[in-house]
Amino acid sequence: MTISQSFSILINSAGIDHYRPFEKIRKRETKEMLNTNVLGIFQVTHADPPVG
């Protein structure tokens, strides 16, 4: 039994217009979500702090 068989999962993909059940998300949409969320956070947290 997979998690999608046990639960109904809806993904909110950080405002990039992909609202659908997890098992129906396309690979392109998954890549966009990862780039926006994971890589975006990584870039922000490793940015130089403001000088002031």
LUMGUFI-672791 format. One line per field, with one value per residue: x, y, z of N, C-alpha, C in turn. Coordinates in Angstrom, 3 decimals. Example, Ala and Ser with C-alpha at 12.3 -4.5 7.8 and 13.67 -1.06 7.14 Angstrom:
<rs>
nx: [13.190; 12.850]
ny: [-5.690; -2.250]
nz: [7.800; 7.080]
cax: [12.300; 13.670]
cay: [-4.500; -1.060]
caz: [7.800; 7.140]
cx: [13.200; 12.900]
cy: [-3.300; 0.030]
cz: [7.800; 7.870]
</rs>
This chain:
<rs>
nx: [0.839; 0.656; 1.411; -0.394; -2.575; -3.520; -3.982; -5.407; -3.705; -2.972; -1.137; 0.299; 1.990; 3.734; 2.730; 3.033; 1.078; 0.332; -1.917; -2.980; -3.779; -1.159; -0.260; -0.854; 0.790; 2.955; 6.242; 7.647; 6.363; 7.029; 9.791; 9.824; 8.665; 10.593; 12.814; 11.858; 11.203; 13.136; 15.761; 15.616; 15.436; 17.909; 19.644; 18.982; 19.648; 22.365; 23.280; 25.143; 25.113; 23.307; 25.172; 25.726]
ny: [-1.174; 2.150; 5.573; 7.286; 5.669; 5.473; 8.040; 11.189; 13.434; 16.767; 19.053; 22.166; 24.202; 26.427; 28.765; 28.576; 27.768; 24.980; 23.012; 20.047; 16.572; 14.684; 12.334; 12.964; 14.929; 16.262; 15.461; 17.757; 19.759; 18.950; 19.382; 22.191; 22.935; 21.984; 23.519; 26.090; 25.965; 24.311; 24.782; 27.552; 28.300; 27.318; 28.993; 31.497; 31.205; 30.889; 33.239; 36.334; 38.265; 41.373; 44.400; 46.826]
nz: [0.000; -0.951; 0.060; -1.189; -1.510; 1.015; 1.982; 1.052; -0.773; -1.295; -3.107; -2.505; -4.400; -3.786; -5.006; -7.814; -9.498; -9.581; -8.615; -7.602; -7.021; -5.451; -6.831; -9.443; -10.346; -12.753; -14.117; -14.988; -13.526; -10.949; -11.013; -11.330; -8.884; -7.056; -7.858; -7.255; -4.484; -2.907; -4.085; -4.214; -1.490; -0.655; -2.114; -1.012; 1.718; 1.593; 0.660; 0.642; 3.607; 4.093; 3.939; 6.350]
cax: [0.000; 1.411; 0.816; -1.542; -3.717; -3.976; -4.328; -5.612; -2.679; -3.048; 0.104; 0.322; 3.350; 4.354; 2.231; 3.375; -0.126; 0.167; -2.762; -3.552; -3.322; 0.263; 0.020; -1.127; 1.748; 3.861; 7.670; 8.019; 5.837; 7.845; 11.068; 9.573; 8.452; 11.880; 13.636; 11.318; 11.226; 14.385; 16.921; 15.435; 15.827; 19.357; 20.292; 18.752; 20.371; 23.803; 23.582; 25.883; 24.212; 23.414; 26.187; 25.097]
cay: [0.000; 3.398; 6.660; 7.846; 4.783; 5.652; 9.426; 12.095; 14.459; 17.885; 19.806; 23.596; 24.311; 27.737; 29.823; 28.481; 27.295; 23.536; 22.438; 18.771; 15.488; 14.361; 11.308; 13.489; 15.986; 15.863; 15.618; 19.159; 20.509; 18.582; 20.084; 23.602; 23.078; 21.817; 24.692; 27.233; 25.789; 23.806; 25.519; 28.951; 28.413; 27.111; 30.207; 32.588; 30.986; 30.969; 34.557; 37.221; 39.130; 42.785; 45.189; 48.079]
caz: [0.000; -0.995; 0.848; -1.910; -1.308; 2.389; 2.252; -0.073; -0.625; -2.226; -3.030; -2.792; -4.893; -3.558; -5.875; -9.231; -10.192; -9.727; -7.571; -8.027; -6.143; -5.590; -7.846; -10.785; -10.675; -13.831; -13.813; -15.197; -12.383; -9.795; -11.156; -11.042; -7.437; -6.384; -8.152; -6.539; -3.031; -2.331; -4.575; -3.819; -0.077; -0.598; -2.604; -0.063; 2.973; 1.353; 0.109; 1.539; 4.375; 3.704; 4.649; 6.760]
cx: [0.890; 0.700; -0.404; -2.768; -4.310; -4.524; -4.611; -4.667; -2.879; -1.809; -0.158; 1.759; 3.883; 3.970; 2.650; 2.308; -0.221; -0.605; -3.377; -3.105; -1.886; 0.546; -0.236; -0.174; 2.730; 5.319; 8.119; 7.575; 6.639; 9.175; 10.900; 9.389; 9.767; 12.781; 13.171; 11.532; 12.607; 15.581; 16.833; 15.847; 17.337; 20.099; 20.153; 19.595; 21.884; 24.207; 24.389; 24.902; 24.369; 24.455; 25.538; 25.313]
cy: [1.244; 4.473; 7.252; 6.945; 4.959; 7.041; 10.165; 13.272; 15.515; 18.735; 21.270; 23.905; 25.734; 28.772; 29.738; 27.715; 25.794; 23.004; 21.166; 17.708; 15.082; 13.381; 11.790; 14.612; 15.462; 16.122; 17.069; 20.014; 20.211; 19.319; 21.571; 23.835; 22.957; 23.020; 25.903; 27.103; 25.428; 24.624; 26.996; 29.183; 28.263; 28.371; 31.352; 32.403; 31.025; 32.295; 35.361; 38.090; 40.582; 43.512; 46.490; 48.427]
cz: [0.000; -0.191; 0.144; -1.827; 0.086; 2.660; 0.955; 0.130; -1.706; -2.021; -3.365; -3.161; -4.882; -4.603; -7.323; -9.998; -10.434; -8.528; -8.123; -7.033; -6.478; -6.717; -9.271; -11.187; -11.717; -13.432; -13.959; -14.017; -11.118; -9.834; -10.850; -9.545; -6.678; -6.621; -7.356; -5.043; -2.496; -2.788; -4.219; -2.384; 0.062; -1.033; -1.609; 1.192; 2.802; 0.717; 1.127; 2.311; 3.941; 4.561; 5.087; 8.114]
</rs>
